[in-house]
Amino acid sequence: MRKHFFFLIILILNYSFSISQKNYTDSIINIAYKQKADTSKVIELNDIAMKSAAGDNENAMVLAKKALDLSTKIHFEKGVALVYKTIGIIHFYRGENDKAFEYFYKSLDTYKKSGDKSGVARSYVNIGVIYRSKQDYTNALKSYNDALEVFKETSDKEGIAVTYLNIGSIYHKQGNYKYALENYFKSREFFEQLQSKSELAKIYSNIGGVYASRNEKKEAKEYFDKAYKVYESIKDTLGMADVNNNVGFIHLSNKENKTDNILALSYFEKSLSLYTKIDLKDKMAMSYNNIGDAQNNLGYYDKAFESYNKSLEIFEGLEDSRGMAVSYSGIGEYYYNKKNYKEAIKFLEESKKLVGDSDFESLKLTSELLSSAYYEFGDYKKAVENHILFKNLNDSIFSKNNEKAITELSMQYEFDKQKKIDEIAHKEEIKRQNILIWSFTLGFVLMIVIAIVLIRGYRIKTRANKLLSAQKKEIESKNVELGQQNEEILAQRDEIESINEIVTEQRDIAVKAKKEITDSITYALRIQEAVLPHREMLMGKIPDYFILFRPRDIVSGDFYWMTEMSGKIIIAAADCTGHGVPGAFMSMLGVSFLNEIVIKDKTTNANQILNSLRDKVIESLHQKDRETKDGMDISLTIIDPANKEIQYSGAYNSLYIISDSNTDKIINTIKGDRMPIGIHMKEPLEFTNHTYKYKTGDSVYMMSDGYIDQFGGKEGRKLKIAKFQNLLLSIQNENMQKQKIVLNEFIETWMGDLKQIDDILVIGMKL
């Protein structure tokens, strides 16, 4: 038994949500309040509110209302419409759909009054998104069609394309495949004109989804393959995962076809791996459910039960009722296969209740299985009721008229496309014929001119023939000499052309090699970024911090690392030998070893971590010769908030702590040991474990040597540690995000026209 669970992409125009840190937002608010009360201040306040809408929505609402008051006061109508939209989005994030409606409609009315048709169209789209989230597809379609009319008036091709895509996805959701395809094909036509690869891939995937819903595997596979090639070309991990999931559905078959189900299981596991890589919980849950379906069809019932429960656990955490319905259906099918019909009915009825009328495909399959379960349980009345429901839904989805309309629509699209190609070819043929006619005419005229010139020349030659006879011998002699010189020139020309061909070929090889190397290094950057921890890991643990990270080349030999263990926050800033690709390899080795030492081995003493890290680096690099320089310098800090204590251990690098004294700020330096992470000239000693009792408000800085070793200034010298410490003391009244901006601007000014000589890494934290 198969449970279709195709996911469709909801596009919201003109939305830009992000979660901002409160301290950073407060600093920008202060700047915005200092501007004069004009339209730019309204836009500035609204932008800050938008960036805070998903996270600190209370503060976002305060800012939005201030922007609304100001735009009303200065009669800035477009500003009023913009802020109404933002307030609607804030209510949407809060789950207050009625309030969101109210403000989206206010935004719509204001845009209409100001004559801003683009704003009107996008307001209709936002209203459609609210209706869609409530599964009110009738009103959602009405809003999208209203938006479509305005987009057509303004010739906004992108808006038209996206709206057709949204309309098609609603029809697809309702099982109305004729209108789904009609709108998908229209959207595809506009995105092809716009040459928008990512959106074109979505269209291919959605068209494949319609054919897959109808079990037309060949056509579905054709469009999914098109989508995957585009996603792969633009390195879109989510898109590739979605296509793998959908191809899995094509192969998901009845229990008799083992080969197809094995292929389905393979594709579902690929999609799960990709979703896990980008941490998309809802898609991971869906993949577990699909894996369960394939395992169930292969007879791996216990494994399927485990997969369904993993899916249900994630969906429950997300409070996703539709996802929970599909998981319940899978668990019900497990109990059905185990002949426990009472439990099967319990879970299937729960699935049916959650699905309601929102998903015809899932409701059809659940009612089919319920009919069988009630029959086996002996409740024939309910078995018949569910069978009738299944039959009605099946007839509705697979009507003959729908099939005919889909075939005609697909053929019409291909016909129109071929007609356009033929028209273009015809125009090109006419153009080519005109060129030939003009070329012939011009050639004929040229031949007449040449003939006239030749005749005139012949007459002149005849009159001068007697004079030339006397000079014939001399001319013949000179002609022989000139002929020899001409042969020498031709030989030299051939040699030069041969050399030019070799040089051109070598240049092309060099350019291609450079591009391949650059592409490889750029891909290595993505790998390195994936290995490094997310900078947002410190959010909620350390309220005010920054990470200034400026690689010299595409990839970096500097790296940062952080984790939390037993209530302690462990942070490292490291500088590997070299930079660029060699340094990047060493940095990924360092991250891997730190994960093993701290997370796996649960080591929480700073010096023990560095001792273990040194041993692993020496072992992995097979370092025996003490002249070997490969390794890394590192600062490693362990913060214990419960006891207000810092552990620190360093290899060459130091830790700087700035505290309040009675009258001024003072800087305390905890120096690292004068030995690297790697083999050393001297016999290795234990790294020192420093401890420090900090006070609330102390600032802590970790860094590599790239910042202080940078050449610049008027004399082109190194910055050095004294200037860096004075710079830190001068910015202590600023929050950490502002400090990051100042440090970055200072090093840019310091370098001037000079190049960056090393990777730069500075981490700052206010405890």
RAZIMO-V817425 format. One record per helix or strand of 3 or more residues. SS is the DSSP state (H for helix, E for strand). FROM is the first residue (numbers start at 1). TO is the last residue. If there is no record, write none. Layout:
ss & from & to
SS & FROM & TO
SS & FROM & TO
This chain:
ss & from & to
H & 22 & 34
H & 39 & 52
H & 57 & 73
H & 77 & 94
H & 97 & 114
H & 117 & 133
H & 137 & 153
H & 157 & 174
H & 177 & 194
H & 197 & 213
H & 217 & 233
H & 237 & 251
H & 258 & 277
H & 281 & 297
H & 301 & 318
H & 321 & 337
H & 341 & 355
H & 360 & 377
H & 380 & 397
H & 400 & 463
H & 465 & 469
H & 472 & 531
H & 535 & 538
E & 544 & 550
E & 558 & 565
E & 568 & 576
H & 580 & 600
H & 606 & 620
E & 632 & 640
E & 645 & 651
E & 655 & 660
E & 665 & 670
E & 690 & 693
E & 699 & 703
H & 720 & 730
H & 736 & 751
E & 760 & 766
